[in-house]
Amino acid sequence: MTHLADMLQSTFIVFYLVVLVLLCVYGMHRYLLVALYYRHRHDAPLRAPDSAEWPSVTVQLPVFNERYVVWRLLNAIRLLDYPRDRLEVQVLDDSTDETRDIVRVAVEEMRREGIDVRCLHRASRDGYKAGALRHGLDHASGEYIAIFDADFVPDPHFLRRVLPHFSDKRIGMVQTRWGYLNRDYSLLTRLQAIYLDAHFIIEHLTRNRSGCFFNFNGTGGVWRKRCLLDAGNWQLDTLTEDLDISYRAQLQGWRFVFAADTVVPSELPVEVTGFKTQQYRWAKGSIQTALKLLGSVLRSSYPRKVKLEAFFHLTNNVSYLLMIFLSLSMYPAMIIRFNMGWRETILLDVPLLVAATLSVSIFYLTSQQVLFGERWWRQLLYLPFLMGLGIGLSLNNGRAVLSALFGVDSEFKRTPKHGIEGRRGVWLDKRYVGRIDLMILGEIFMVMYFGFSIYFALLNEIYVAIPFLLLFAIGFGYVSLLSLWQAGSRVVAQSIRVPLQDTVPK
């Protein structure tokens, strides 16, 4: 029996170290992206001069219950500097609330100004956003399709900046970089901005300019209509229809362009529950796309480096499952090695944990150095919270990965937006809010679990493990406590009747 127990414990430690190594491999991939960024950062795509005759464009605006931001979006579209006789606007409005009335009034005003705008309202939300885009494409007259979500605010020159990239007939899509209207609203929005900065500046630029697959982000981009149709149109079997059709189009031989110098402002979620909903959708959708298309990518004639990068791109969220196992096993791994006299083997964890942590740090800080130049060092203050937030999301995103792997159906839950710009704005009494689910109990458990692990490490003088255990405790603590605080603040605000901000911005 003792021999069997020793064998089981040894197997557990080996498996624990394998998980650490796999996390380190995903971390090393971030080093590779940073290295490739520096190699290709000056390889900007050539932009053709403005056309003497601009092509026809259909602007699609998928909307579902966005009463606080839809007017702002439609006003931005109204101001687009583009020939009116070459521009068609489709408001793909699946709303079930006052958003429909706001859209109707705005559309009437736009028509009076000579804009060709139509509101397409479906009787049901079949396929959610993908279904709305597919329905709109069936009625689109433009040669090119520009897409903006309700919380985006393109500047008047957007189309004139992007369309010249299509002078090459092989280009099927141009994606622009996201900016943020409320980056400095809170710690949460600052952390989200840094996450997305790295995604666009490092990942997108590197993948695109090194000849690898990269993807449309669902908004802030323009498609050649023929490319969409050639790729099989929008399909309804994943939660990330944008990632799905991007890979299908590139498998058909179409080329994409990342226009890093064109920025489209957008609104970041201010509630952690809304942010988690968004992350869940993205994590599950990426794994659904991997299950659907990764085999086709690996069997394609693309070079090995392209296939390898596609593998890391589509499976990256599996690291959240690895993170959950690591979180739950750190304490028993300490106990086993302590009781079996393998205390020194704890030192094996350190280089692996440092390598994974350092890779994340360099990855995100590189994007901040690109954006802020000499002032990048100020972003160092956010680094512990940035890593902690990633850890704190592991239960939420790990559940999304499992849901995709086991084929569990789930609806497309949009991210609530409140029309908040800059550092001001109130959301507590707004109608659209995220909801706390039972996952918060798991996050609270993890806080207590790591608190006890830190106590054990202190008691047994395993000081080398404490910084890492503390980082995990901070991550789960930040996500769970912020969820509770925001939910409690909303209840209090409603109970004392804070002056209502539930109005439609004009």
C-alpha positions as CSV (number, residue, x, y, z in Angstrom):
1,M,0.0,0.0,0.0
2,T,2.9,2.3,0.9
3,H,4.5,1.6,-2.4
4,L,1.3,2.4,-4.3
5,A,0.9,5.6,-2.4
6,D,4.5,6.6,-3.2
7,M,3.9,5.8,-6.9
8,L,0.7,7.8,-7.0
9,Q,2.4,10.8,-5.4
10,S,5.4,10.6,-7.7
11,T,3.0,10.4,-10.7
12,F,1.2,13.5,-9.4
13,I,4.4,15.5,-9.1
14,V,5.5,14.4,-12.6
15,F,2.1,15.5,-14.0
16,Y,2.4,18.8,-12.1
17,L,5.7,19.5,-13.6
18,V,4.5,18.6,-17.1
19,V,1.7,21.2,-16.7
20,L,4.3,23.7,-15.7
21,V,6.4,22.9,-18.7
22,L,3.4,23.2,-21.0
23,L,2.6,26.6,-19.6
24,C,6.2,27.6,-20.1
25,V,5.9,26.5,-23.7
26,Y,3.0,28.8,-24.3
27,G,5.0,31.5,-22.5
28,M,8.0,30.9,-24.8
29,H,5.6,31.4,-27.7
30,R,5.1,35.0,-26.5
31,Y,8.9,35.5,-26.6
32,L,8.7,34.4,-30.2
33,L,6.0,36.8,-31.0
34,V,8.0,39.7,-29.5
35,A,11.1,38.7,-31.4
36,L,9.1,38.5,-34.7
37,Y,7.6,41.9,-33.9
38,Y,11.0,43.5,-33.8
39,R,12.0,41.7,-37.0
40,H,8.9,42.8,-39.0
41,R,7.8,46.1,-37.4
42,H,9.1,48.2,-40.3
43,D,7.5,45.9,-42.9
44,A,4.5,48.2,-43.3
45,P,2.0,47.2,-46.1
46,L,2.1,49.4,-49.1
47,R,-1.0,51.6,-49.4
48,A,-2.1,52.6,-52.9
49,P,-2.9,56.2,-53.6
50,D,-6.5,57.3,-53.2
51,S,-8.7,56.1,-56.0
52,A,-10.1,58.5,-58.7
53,E,-13.4,56.6,-58.4
54,W,-14.3,55.2,-55.0
55,P,-16.0,51.7,-54.9
56,S,-19.4,51.0,-53.5
57,V,-19.4,50.2,-49.7
58,T,-22.0,48.7,-47.4
59,V,-21.6,49.7,-43.8
60,Q,-23.1,47.0,-41.5
61,L,-24.0,47.9,-37.9
62,P,-25.1,44.8,-35.9
63,V,-27.1,46.0,-32.9
64,F,-28.9,44.3,-30.1
65,N,-30.3,46.4,-27.2
66,E,-27.7,49.2,-27.2
67,R,-29.8,52.2,-26.2
68,Y,-26.8,54.0,-24.6
69,V,-24.4,53.9,-27.5
70,V,-26.3,53.3,-30.7
71,W,-27.0,57.0,-31.3
72,R,-23.3,57.8,-30.9
73,L,-22.5,55.1,-33.5
74,L,-25.1,56.3,-36.0
75,N,-23.9,59.9,-35.7
76,A,-20.3,58.7,-36.5
77,I,-21.6,56.9,-39.6
78,R,-23.5,60.0,-40.6
79,L,-20.3,62.0,-40.6
80,L,-18.3,59.5,-42.8
81,D,-16.5,61.4,-45.5
82,Y,-17.4,59.2,-48.4
83,P,-19.4,59.8,-51.6
84,R,-23.1,59.4,-50.7
85,D,-23.9,57.7,-54.0
86,R,-21.3,55.0,-53.2
87,L,-22.4,54.4,-49.6
88,E,-25.1,52.1,-48.2
89,V,-25.7,51.7,-44.5
90,Q,-27.4,48.7,-42.9
91,V,-28.5,48.8,-39.3
92,L,-28.9,45.1,-38.4
93,D,-31.1,45.8,-35.4
94,D,-32.3,42.7,-33.5
95,S,-33.2,44.8,-30.5
96,T,-36.2,44.1,-28.2
97,D,-36.2,47.4,-26.3
98,E,-36.1,51.2,-26.8
99,T,-33.1,50.8,-29.0
100,R,-35.5,50.2,-32.0
101,D,-37.1,53.6,-31.4
102,I,-33.7,55.4,-31.2
103,V,-32.6,53.7,-34.4
104,R,-35.8,54.6,-36.2
105,V,-35.4,58.3,-35.3
106,A,-31.7,58.3,-36.3
107,V,-32.4,56.5,-39.6
108,E,-35.1,59.0,-40.5
109,E,-32.6,61.9,-39.9
110,M,-29.9,60.2,-41.9
111,R,-32.3,59.7,-44.8
112,R,-33.3,63.4,-44.8
113,E,-29.6,64.1,-45.3
114,G,-29.4,61.9,-48.3
115,I,-27.8,58.8,-46.8
116,D,-28.9,55.5,-48.2
117,V,-29.7,53.7,-44.9
118,R,-31.9,50.8,-44.1
119,C,-32.9,49.1,-40.9
120,L,-33.1,45.3,-41.1
121,H,-35.0,43.9,-38.2
122,R,-35.3,40.1,-37.9
123,A,-38.2,38.3,-36.2
124,S,-35.7,36.1,-34.3
125,R,-32.1,36.2,-33.3
126,D,-31.1,33.0,-35.1
127,G,-27.4,32.8,-35.2
128,Y,-27.1,36.0,-33.1
129,K,-24.5,38.4,-34.6
130,A,-23.4,35.9,-37.3
131,G,-27.0,35.5,-38.3
132,A,-27.6,39.2,-38.5
133,L,-24.4,39.7,-40.6
134,R,-25.4,36.9,-42.9
135,H,-28.9,38.3,-43.3
136,G,-27.5,41.7,-44.1
137,L,-25.0,40.4,-46.6
138,D,-27.9,38.8,-48.6
139,H,-29.2,42.4,-49.1
140,A,-25.9,44.3,-49.4
141,S,-25.2,46.1,-52.6
142,G,-21.7,47.2,-51.8
143,E,-18.5,45.7,-53.3
144,Y,-17.0,46.1,-49.8
145,I,-18.5,45.5,-46.4
146,A,-17.4,47.6,-43.4
147,I,-18.5,46.4,-40.0
148,F,-18.8,48.3,-36.7
149,D,-20.2,47.1,-33.4
150,A,-22.4,49.5,-31.5
151,D,-19.7,50.7,-29.1
152,F,-17.3,51.8,-31.9
153,V,-16.9,55.4,-33.2
154,P,-15.1,55.4,-36.6
155,D,-13.7,58.8,-37.6
156,P,-15.0,60.5,-40.8
157,H,-11.9,59.4,-42.9
158,F,-12.0,55.7,-42.0
159,L,-13.2,54.4,-45.4
160,R,-10.8,56.7,-47.4
161,R,-7.9,55.4,-45.3
162,V,-8.7,51.7,-45.5
163,L,-10.1,51.1,-49.0
164,P,-6.8,51.9,-50.9
165,H,-5.3,48.7,-49.3
166,F,-7.7,46.7,-51.5
167,S,-5.8,47.8,-54.7
168,D,-4.2,44.3,-54.6
169,K,-7.0,42.0,-55.8
170,R,-5.8,39.3,-53.5
171,I,-6.6,41.3,-50.4
172,G,-9.9,40.1,-48.8
173,M,-10.0,41.9,-45.5
174,V,-8.4,44.9,-43.8
175,Q,-8.4,45.1,-40.0
176,T,-7.7,48.3,-38.1
177,R,-6.4,48.8,-34.6
178,W,-8.8,49.4,-31.7
179,G,-8.5,52.5,-29.5
180,Y,-10.4,53.1,-26.2
181,L,-12.7,55.9,-25.3
182,N,-12.6,55.1,-21.6
183,R,-9.1,53.7,-21.1
184,D,-8.5,55.7,-17.9
185,Y,-11.9,55.1,-16.4
186,S,-10.7,52.5,-13.8
187,L,-8.0,50.0,-13.1
188,L,-10.1,47.3,-14.9
189,T,-10.3,49.4,-18.1
190,R,-6.6,50.2,-18.0
191,L,-5.8,46.5,-17.7
192,Q,-8.1,45.6,-20.6
193,A,-6.5,48.2,-22.7
194,I,-3.1,46.8,-22.1
195,Y,-4.3,43.3,-22.9
196,L,-5.8,44.5,-26.2
197,D,-2.8,46.7,-27.0
198,A,-0.6,43.6,-27.0
199,H,-3.1,41.6,-29.1
200,F,-3.2,44.2,-31.8
201,I,0.3,45.7,-31.7
202,I,2.3,42.5,-31.1
203,E,0.1,39.6,-32.2
204,H,-1.7,41.1,-35.2
205,L,1.2,43.0,-36.6
206,T,3.6,40.1,-36.2
207,R,1.3,37.4,-37.6
208,N,0.2,39.5,-40.6
209,R,3.7,40.8,-41.5
210,S,5.4,37.4,-41.1
211,G,2.9,35.7,-43.5
212,C,0.9,33.8,-40.8
213,F,-2.9,33.6,-40.3
214,F,-4.4,36.5,-38.4
215,N,-8.1,37.4,-37.9
216,F,-10.8,39.9,-38.3
217,N,-11.9,41.1,-34.8
218,G,-15.6,41.3,-35.5
219,T,-15.6,45.1,-35.9
220,G,-13.4,48.0,-37.1
221,G,-12.6,46.3,-40.4
222,V,-13.6,46.1,-44.0
223,W,-14.2,43.0,-46.2
224,R,-14.3,42.4,-49.9
225,K,-17.8,41.0,-50.4
226,R,-16.5,38.4,-52.8
227,C,-14.1,37.1,-50.1
228,L,-16.9,36.6,-47.6
229,L,-18.9,34.6,-50.1
230,D,-15.9,32.6,-51.3
231,A,-15.2,31.7,-47.7
232,G,-18.7,30.3,-47.3
233,N,-20.4,33.3,-45.7
234,W,-20.9,33.8,-42.0
235,Q,-21.6,30.5,-40.3
236,L,-23.5,30.0,-37.0
237,D,-21.6,27.2,-35.3
238,T,-19.1,29.1,-33.2
239,L,-19.3,32.1,-30.8
240,T,-16.4,33.8,-32.7
241,E,-17.8,34.0,-36.2
242,D,-15.1,36.5,-37.0
243,L,-12.2,34.1,-36.2
244,D,-14.0,31.3,-38.0
245,I,-14.5,33.1,-41.3
246,S,-11.0,34.6,-41.1
247,Y,-9.4,31.2,-41.1
248,R,-11.8,29.9,-43.8
249,A,-11.0,32.9,-46.1
250,Q,-7.3,32.5,-45.7
251,L,-7.5,28.8,-46.3
252,Q,-9.1,29.8,-49.7
253,G,-6.0,31.8,-50.4
254,W,-7.2,35.3,-49.6
255,R,-4.7,37.7,-48.0
256,F,-5.4,40.1,-45.2
257,V,-3.9,43.4,-44.1
258,F,-3.5,44.8,-40.6
259,A,-3.7,48.6,-40.9
260,A,-1.9,49.4,-37.6
261,D,-1.9,53.2,-38.3
262,T,-5.7,53.4,-38.5
263,V,-7.3,53.4,-35.0
264,V,-11.0,53.1,-34.3
265,P,-12.1,54.2,-30.8
266,S,-14.3,51.9,-28.8
267,E,-15.7,51.5,-25.3
268,L,-14.3,49.0,-22.9
269,P,-16.5,47.1,-20.4
270,V,-16.5,48.8,-17.0
271,E,-18.1,45.9,-15.1
272,V,-16.0,42.9,-14.4
273,T,-19.0,40.6,-15.0
274,G,-19.4,42.1,-18.4
275,F,-15.7,41.7,-19.1
276,K,-15.9,38.0,-18.0
277,T,-18.9,37.5,-20.3
278,Q,-16.8,38.8,-23.2
279,Q,-13.8,36.7,-22.3
280,Y,-15.9,33.6,-22.0
281,R,-17.3,34.1,-25.4
282,W,-13.9,34.7,-27.0
283,A,-12.3,31.7,-25.2
284,K,-15.1,29.3,-26.1
285,G,-15.3,30.5,-29.7
286,S,-11.5,30.2,-30.3
287,I,-11.6,26.5,-29.1
288,Q,-14.7,25.9,-31.3
289,T,-12.8,27.3,-34.2
290,A,-9.8,25.2,-33.4
291,L,-11.9,22.0,-33.3
292,K,-13.6,23.0,-36.6
293,L,-10.6,24.2,-38.7
294,L,-7.3,23.4,-37.1
295,G,-7.2,20.0,-38.9
296,S,-7.7,21.8,-42.3
297,V,-4.9,24.2,-41.5
298,L,-2.5,21.4,-40.6
299,R,-3.4,19.5,-43.7
300,S,-3.0,22.6,-45.9
301,S,0.0,23.4,-48.1
302,Y,1.0,26.3,-45.9
303,P,4.6,26.3,-44.6
304,R,5.2,24.6,-41.3
305,K,5.8,27.9,-39.4
306,V,2.4,29.1,-40.5
307,K,0.7,25.9,-39.2
308,L,2.6,26.1,-35.9
309,E,1.6,29.7,-35.3
310,A,-2.0,28.8,-36.2
311,F,-1.9,26.0,-33.6
312,F,-0.7,28.4,-30.8
313,H,-3.2,31.0,-32.0
314,L,-6.2,28.8,-31.9
315,T,-5.3,26.7,-28.8
316,N,-3.9,29.5,-26.6
317,N,-6.9,29.4,-24.3
318,V,-6.2,25.8,-23.3
319,S,-3.6,27.5,-21.1
320,Y,-6.5,28.5,-18.8
321,L,-7.2,24.8,-18.1
322,L,-3.6,24.3,-17.4
323,M,-3.7,27.3,-15.1
324,I,-6.7,25.7,-13.1
325,F,-4.8,22.5,-12.6
326,L,-1.7,24.4,-11.6
327,S,-3.7,26.4,-9.1
328,L,-5.3,23.4,-7.5
329,S,-2.2,21.3,-7.4
330,M,0.4,23.8,-6.0
331,Y,-0.6,23.2,-2.4
332,P,-0.7,19.3,-2.6
333,A,2.5,19.4,-4.6
334,M,4.2,21.3,-1.7
335,I,2.8,18.8,0.9
336,I,3.9,15.7,-1.1
337,R,7.4,16.9,-1.6
338,F,7.7,18.2,1.9
339,N,6.5,14.9,3.4
340,M,8.5,12.7,1.1
341,G,11.8,14.5,1.7
342,W,11.8,16.1,-1.8
343,R,11.8,19.6,-0.5
344,E,14.7,20.6,-2.7
345,T,12.7,19.7,-5.9
346,I,10.5,22.8,-5.2
347,L,13.4,24.7,-6.7
348,L,12.5,23.1,-10.1
349,D,9.3,25.1,-10.1
350,V,11.1,28.5,-9.9
351,P,12.7,28.7,-13.3
352,L,9.6,27.5,-15.0
353,L,7.3,29.9,-13.1
354,V,9.8,32.7,-13.7
355,A,10.0,31.9,-17.4
356,A,6.2,31.9,-17.8
357,T,5.8,35.1,-15.8
358,L,8.6,37.0,-17.4
359,S,7.3,36.1,-20.9
360,V,3.9,37.6,-20.1
361,S,5.6,40.7,-18.7
362,I,7.8,41.3,-21.7
363,F,4.9,40.6,-24.1
364,Y,2.7,43.3,-22.6
365,L,5.4,45.8,-21.8
366,T,6.6,45.7,-25.3
367,S,3.3,46.9,-26.6
368,Q,3.3,49.7,-24.0
369,Q,6.8,50.8,-25.1
370,V,5.6,51.0,-28.7
371,L,2.6,53.1,-27.7
372,F,4.0,55.4,-25.0
373,G,7.7,55.6,-26.0
374,E,9.8,56.9,-23.1
375,R,6.8,57.0,-20.8
376,W,6.2,53.2,-21.0
377,W,7.8,52.6,-17.6
378,R,4.7,54.0,-16.0
379,Q,2.8,50.9,-17.1
380,L,5.0,48.8,-14.9
381,L,2.7,49.7,-12.0
382,Y,-0.1,47.7,-13.6
383,L,2.0,44.6,-14.3
384,P,1.2,42.6,-11.1
385,F,-2.5,43.4,-11.5
386,L,-2.3,42.5,-15.2
387,M,-0.9,39.0,-14.4
388,G,-3.3,38.6,-11.5
389,L,-6.3,39.4,-13.7
390,G,-5.2,36.7,-16.1
391,I,-5.0,34.2,-13.3
392,G,-8.3,35.4,-11.9
393,L,-10.0,34.7,-15.2
394,S,-8.8,31.1,-15.4
395,L,-11.9,29.6,-13.8
396,N,-14.2,31.6,-16.1
397,N,-12.2,31.0,-19.3
398,G,-11.4,27.4,-18.3
399,R,-15.1,26.6,-18.1
400,A,-15.5,28.2,-21.5
401,V,-12.8,25.9,-22.9
402,L,-14.4,22.8,-21.4
403,S,-17.8,23.9,-22.7
404,A,-16.3,24.0,-26.2
405,L,-14.5,20.7,-25.9
406,F,-17.6,18.9,-24.8
407,G,-19.9,20.6,-27.4
408,V,-22.1,22.3,-24.9
409,D,-24.4,24.9,-26.5
410,S,-24.6,28.4,-25.2
411,E,-26.1,31.6,-26.4
412,F,-24.1,34.6,-27.7
413,K,-24.2,37.0,-24.7
414,R,-23.3,40.5,-25.7
415,T,-21.1,42.7,-23.5
416,P,-23.1,45.5,-21.8
417,K,-22.0,49.0,-22.8
418,H,-23.1,52.2,-21.1
419,G,-21.9,55.1,-23.2
420,I,-19.0,55.9,-20.8
421,E,-16.1,58.0,-22.2
422,G,-13.0,59.3,-20.4
423,R,-12.9,59.1,-16.6
424,R,-16.5,60.1,-16.0
425,G,-19.7,58.3,-16.3
426,V,-22.2,56.4,-14.2
427,W,-23.2,52.8,-14.9
428,L,-24.7,51.7,-11.6
429,D,-28.3,52.5,-12.5
430,K,-28.1,51.6,-16.2
431,R,-30.3,48.9,-17.5
432,Y,-27.7,46.6,-19.0
433,V,-25.6,44.9,-16.4
434,G,-23.7,41.7,-16.1
435,R,-24.9,39.1,-13.6
436,I,-22.9,37.3,-10.9
437,D,-23.1,33.5,-11.4
438,L,-22.0,30.6,-9.2
439,M,-18.5,30.8,-10.6
440,I,-17.8,33.5,-8.0
441,L,-18.0,30.8,-5.3
442,G,-15.1,29.0,-6.9
443,E,-13.1,32.2,-7.2
444,I,-13.7,33.0,-3.5
445,F,-12.7,29.4,-2.6
446,M,-9.4,29.9,-4.6
447,V,-8.6,33.0,-2.6
448,M,-9.0,31.1,0.7
449,Y,-7.1,28.1,-0.8
450,F,-4.1,30.2,-1.7
451,G,-4.3,32.1,1.6
452,F,-3.9,28.7,3.4
453,S,-1.2,27.7,1.0
454,I,0.8,30.9,1.8
455,Y,0.3,30.1,5.5
456,F,1.7,26.5,5.0
457,A,4.7,27.9,3.0
458,L,5.5,30.4,5.8
459,L,5.1,27.8,8.5
460,N,7.5,25.4,6.7
461,E,9.9,28.1,5.5
462,I,9.2,27.5,1.8
463,Y,9.8,31.1,1.1
464,V,10.6,30.7,-2.6
465,A,7.0,29.7,-3.3
466,I,5.4,32.7,-1.5
467,P,5.6,35.3,-4.3
468,F,3.9,33.0,-6.8
469,L,1.2,31.9,-4.3
470,L,0.6,35.6,-3.5
471,L,0.2,36.4,-7.2
472,F,-2.5,33.7,-7.5
473,A,-4.3,34.9,-4.4
474,I,-4.3,38.5,-5.7
475,G,-5.6,37.4,-9.0
476,F,-8.6,35.4,-7.7
477,G,-9.2,38.0,-5.0
478,Y,-9.3,40.9,-7.4
479,V,-11.8,39.3,-9.8
480,S,-14.1,38.0,-7.0
481,L,-14.0,41.0,-4.7
482,L,-14.5,43.4,-7.6
483,S,-17.5,41.4,-8.7
484,L,-19.0,41.6,-5.3
485,W,-18.2,45.2,-4.8
486,Q,-19.7,46.3,-8.1
487,A,-22.8,44.2,-7.5
488,G,-23.2,45.6,-4.0
489,S,-22.7,49.2,-5.2
490,R,-25.4,48.7,-7.8
491,V,-27.9,47.4,-5.1
492,V,-27.0,50.3,-2.8
493,A,-27.3,52.9,-5.6
494,Q,-30.8,51.6,-6.5
495,S,-31.9,51.4,-2.9
496,I,-31.0,55.0,-2.1
497,R,-32.3,56.2,-5.6
498,V,-29.2,57.8,-7.0
499,P,-30.3,60.4,-9.6
500,L,-31.1,58.4,-12.7
501,Q,-28.7,58.3,-15.5
502,D,-30.8,55.9,-17.5
503,T,-31.2,58.3,-20.3
504,V,-30.3,58.1,-24.0
505,P,-27.3,60.3,-25.0
506,K,-28.1,62.7,-27.8
